[in-house]
Amino acid sequence: MMKNPSYYYKFYWLEAIVDLIPRGITETTFDELINEMIANAWYSVREFHIHLSGVQADGLVRDGLERAVLQLAELSNLPANTSRVEIMNAIGEYDAELRQAKEQLTNMVPYRALAGFFSKSSEKADWGSVRRLTEYIRRINQTVVVLPYTLGESSRLKKEVYFHPEWIKMIQDNTVSILGWIQYEKVRWLQNNNPEVPGLVYKLAPMGASVNSSKSNRLPQWDLFFVMFAENQYLMYRLIHERPGLHRRFEACYRDNLHSIWAMRELYREGNSRDRFCGILQENMKPVYDSARRQGYEVWEFK
């Protein structure tokens, strides 16, 4: 699907699909996928000031997804480090203003993302007609090869996207590996398009030097360990917001220890209740845990 991508937002298209499927979603629309793409691209563009596909000779941003993020930032006045929830709320609030930018993103990417499968057919794709492309994709899926998704008859942002059951299962079983590959390819692309940004890998996803060797690559028992883990995390969260001295220490070290954007943008934001804090933690950790179990990782028997 991603062979020789010409624009960076193809990575976000695939990432949006892989994000939605583990939530039990079997069909969606261009609109919902584009919203996911904008939210996922926010921090790269706003927090790290990275160009997704470079700039033109006249200084204008080339990439449609980057332009959509910048337009949303201008409309909403949201800070660069805002939460994903606030980003999604703003996308909904300014839907009318963002419509043109969002529709531009649907012109080719949903179709070009499937182009690697088209080579298996003797019939050539007609790239000049959305209607004929939609029919062509349906024929390929029925007679040549099972595609990750097919498309409905609606137009523009309302166009339906139907995920194939076989691909749903494959993505659910391999979510961690697929998302890891997407992140790796993203970094490679960003390095090529942002040569002036040093140490890009570490800016986007800093990695600690040590690993937990006691359990090797086995998983802890979720029901046994998560409650204790969440309680300890909430205790620390509460203390760093109650005690200025601890908060200063937290500010000094969190960039080297919080590797997930959601942890800083949502989990450790001031004002979370205990239930809200633990809920965010479970919402983000449990799907990864479940995917790892489906991939065959053993459970660590604590003795």
C-alpha positions in Angstrom: 0.0 0.0 0.0 2.9 2.4 0.8 5.4 1.6 -2.0 7.2 4.8 -3.0 4.8 7.3 -1.3 4.9 10.7 -3.0 3.4 12.6 -0.2 3.7 12.1 3.5 0.0 12.1 4.3 -0.3 8.6 2.8 1.4 7.4 6.0 -1.3 9.1 8.0 -4.0 7.6 5.9 -2.8 4.1 6.7 -2.2 5.0 10.4 -5.8 6.3 10.7 -7.1 3.0 9.4 -4.9 1.0 11.8 -6.0 3.2 14.6 -9.7 2.7 13.9 -9.9 -1.0 13.3 -8.8 -2.2 16.8 -11.7 -0.1 18.1 -14.1 -2.5 16.4 -14.9 -0.2 13.5 -15.6 -2.1 10.3 -16.8 0.8 8.1 -16.2 4.5 8.2 -16.1 7.6 5.9 -13.4 9.7 4.3 -14.5 12.5 6.8 -13.7 10.4 9.9 -10.4 9.2 8.5 -9.3 12.7 7.5 -10.2 13.9 11.0 -7.9 11.2 12.5 -5.2 12.2 10.1 -5.3 15.8 11.1 -5.3 15.0 14.8 -2.3 12.6 14.3 -0.3 15.1 12.4 -0.9 18.0 14.8 2.1 17.4 17.0 4.6 16.9 14.2 3.5 20.2 12.6 2.8 22.4 15.6 5.0 21.0 18.4 8.1 20.1 16.3 7.6 22.5 13.4 8.3 19.8 10.9 7.3 20.0 7.2 5.5 16.9 6.1 6.5 17.2 2.4 8.8 20.2 2.3 8.0 23.7 0.9 7.8 25.0 -2.6 10.3 27.5 -4.1 8.0 30.3 -3.2 7.9 29.2 0.4 4.4 27.8 0.4 3.7 24.5 2.2 3.4 21.7 -0.3 1.5 19.1 1.8 -2.3 19.3 2.1 -2.4 17.7 5.5 0.2 20.2 6.9 -1.9 23.0 5.5 -5.0 21.6 7.2 -3.2 21.4 10.5 -2.0 25.0 10.2 -5.5 26.2 9.2 -7.0 24.5 12.3 -4.3 26.1 14.5 -5.2 29.5 13.1 -8.9 29.0 13.5 -8.8 27.5 17.0 -5.9 29.3 18.6 -5.1 26.0 20.4 -1.6 25.7 21.9 0.8 23.4 20.2 0.7 21.0 23.3 -3.0 20.8 23.4 -4.7 17.4 24.0 -6.0 15.1 21.3 -9.5 15.5 22.7 -9.3 19.2 22.2 -7.9 18.8 18.7 -10.8 16.5 17.7 -13.3 18.9 19.3 -11.8 21.8 17.3 -12.0 19.8 14.1 -15.7 19.3 14.7 -16.2 23.0 15.6 -14.5 24.3 12.5 -15.7 21.6 10.1 -17.2 24.0 7.6 -14.0 26.1 7.5 -11.8 23.0 7.1 -14.0 21.4 4.4 -12.1 22.5 1.4 -8.7 21.4 2.8 -10.2 18.1 3.9 -11.8 17.4 0.5 -8.5 18.1 -1.2 -7.0 15.3 0.9 -9.5 12.8 -0.5 -8.7 13.5 -4.2 -6.1 10.7 -4.7 -4.7 9.2 -1.5 -7.6 6.7 -0.7 -7.2 5.4 -4.3 -3.4 5.7 -4.7 -2.9 3.8 -1.4 -4.4 0.7 -3.2 -2.3 1.2 -6.4 0.1 -1.6 -5.5 -2.7 -4.1 -5.8 -3.8 -2.9 -9.2 -0.6 -4.3 -10.9 -2.1 -7.8 -10.3 -4.9 -7.0 -12.8 -4.6 -6.8 -16.6 -7.2 -4.0 -16.5 -5.7 -0.5 -16.2 -7.1 2.0 -13.6 -8.8 5.1 -14.9 -7.4 7.8 -12.7 -9.5 10.5 -14.2 -12.8 9.5 -12.7 -13.7 8.8 -9.1 -16.8 6.9 -10.1 -14.9 4.6 -12.4 -12.1 4.2 -9.9 -14.6 3.2 -7.2 -16.1 0.6 -9.6 -12.6 -0.6 -10.6 -11.6 -1.1 -6.9 -14.8 -3.2 -6.4 -14.0 -5.4 -9.4 -10.4 -5.9 -8.3 -11.6 -6.9 -4.8 -14.1 -9.4 -6.3 -12.1 -11.0 -9.0 -8.4 -10.4 -8.6 -7.2 -9.9 -5.0 -8.8 -9.1 -1.6 -8.2 -5.4 -0.9 -7.9 -3.8 2.5 -11.0 -1.7 1.8 -13.6 -0.9 -0.9 -15.5 2.3 -1.3 -19.2 3.3 -1.3 -21.2 5.5 -3.7 -21.4 8.7 -1.7 -19.3 11.7 -2.8 -16.4 13.6 -1.3 -16.1 13.4 2.5 -19.3 11.3 2.9 -17.8 8.5 0.8 -17.9 5.2 2.7 -14.9 3.0 3.4 -15.6 -0.7 4.0 -12.8 -2.7 5.6 -12.5 -6.3 4.5 -12.9 -8.9 7.3 -9.7 -10.7 6.5 -7.7 -7.5 6.6 -9.5 -6.5 9.8 -8.3 -9.7 11.5 -4.8 -9.3 10.1 -4.5 -5.7 11.4 -6.0 -6.6 14.8 -3.5 -9.4 15.2 -0.5 -7.3 14.1 -1.4 -3.8 15.3 1.8 -3.2 17.2 4.1 -4.4 14.4 2.2 -2.4 11.8 2.2 0.8 13.8 5.9 0.3 14.5 6.6 0.0 10.8 4.5 3.1 10.1 6.5 5.1 12.7 9.8 3.9 11.3 8.8 4.9 7.7 7.5 8.3 9.0 10.9 9.0 10.6 12.8 8.1 7.4 10.5 10.3 5.4 10.8 13.2 7.8 14.6 13.0 7.9 14.7 13.2 4.1 12.4 16.2 4.1 13.8 18.0 7.1 17.6 17.8 6.9 17.9 20.9 9.0 16.4 19.2 12.0 19.0 17.2 14.0 18.4 14.0 15.9 14.9 13.7 14.5 14.3 10.2 15.8 15.0 11.2 19.3 12.9 14.3 19.1 9.8 12.3 18.0 10.2 9.2 20.1 13.1 9.4 22.7 14.1 5.9 23.9 15.4 4.9 27.4 18.6 2.9 27.6 17.4 0.3 30.0 14.8 -2.5 29.6 12.9 -4.6 32.1 15.0 -7.8 32.0 13.2 -9.7 34.8 10.3 -10.6 32.6 12.2 -10.7 29.3 9.7 -10.1 26.5 6.8 -11.7 28.3 3.7 -9.7 29.3 2.6 -9.1 32.9 -0.8 -10.5 34.0 -3.1 -7.5 33.2 -5.7 -7.9 36.0 -3.0 -8.5 38.6 -0.6 -5.7 37.7 -2.6 -2.9 36.0 -4.6 -1.8 39.1 -1.4 -1.5 41.2 0.4 0.2 38.3 -2.5 2.7 37.7 -2.8 3.5 41.5 1.0 4.2 41.7 0.9 6.3 38.6 -2.1 8.3 39.9 -0.3 8.8 43.3 2.7 10.3 41.5 0.4 12.4 39.3 -1.4 13.8 42.3 1.8 14.6 44.2 3.5 16.4 41.3 0.6 18.7 41.0 0.3 19.2 44.8 4.0 19.8 45.6 5.9 22.5 43.7 9.3 20.8 44.5 8.2 17.5 43.0 6.6 19.3 40.0 9.9 21.0 39.2 11.6 17.6 39.3 8.9 16.2 37.0 9.4 19.0 34.6 13.1 18.3 34.5 12.9 14.6 33.6 9.6 13.9 31.8 10.9 14.5 28.3 13.3 11.6 28.8 10.7 9.2 30.4 7.3 9.9 28.8 7.7 8.5 25.3 4.0 8.6 24.2 2.4 11.9 23.2 -0.9 11.0 24.8 0.8 10.6 28.2 1.9 14.2 28.3 -1.1 15.7 26.4 -3.9 13.9 28.2 -2.7 11.7 31.1 -0.5 14.2 33.0 -2.6 17.3 32.4 -3.6 18.9 35.6 -7.2 18.4 36.7 -7.8 14.6 36.0 -9.8 12.7 38.6 -8.7 9.3 39.7 -11.2 7.6 37.5 -10.4 9.8 34.5 -6.6 9.2 34.9 -7.0 5.5 35.2 -9.4 5.4 32.3 -7.0 7.2 30.0 -4.2 4.9 31.1 -6.3 1.8 30.3 -7.7 3.2 27.1 -4.3 3.6 25.7 -2.5 0.6 27.1 -5.0 -2.2 26.9 -5.3 -2.3 23.1 -1.6 -2.6 22.8 -1.5 -5.3 25.4 -4.3 -7.2 23.7 -2.6 -7.0 20.3 0.6 -8.3 21.8 -1.3 -11.3 23.2 -2.8 -12.0 19.8 0.6 -12.0 18.3 1.7 -14.8 20.6 3.6 -13.0 23.4 3.6 -15.2 26.6 2.3 -14.0 29.9 4.9 -13.6 32.7 4.0 -15.9 35.6 5.0 -13.8 38.7 6.3 -15.9 41.5 
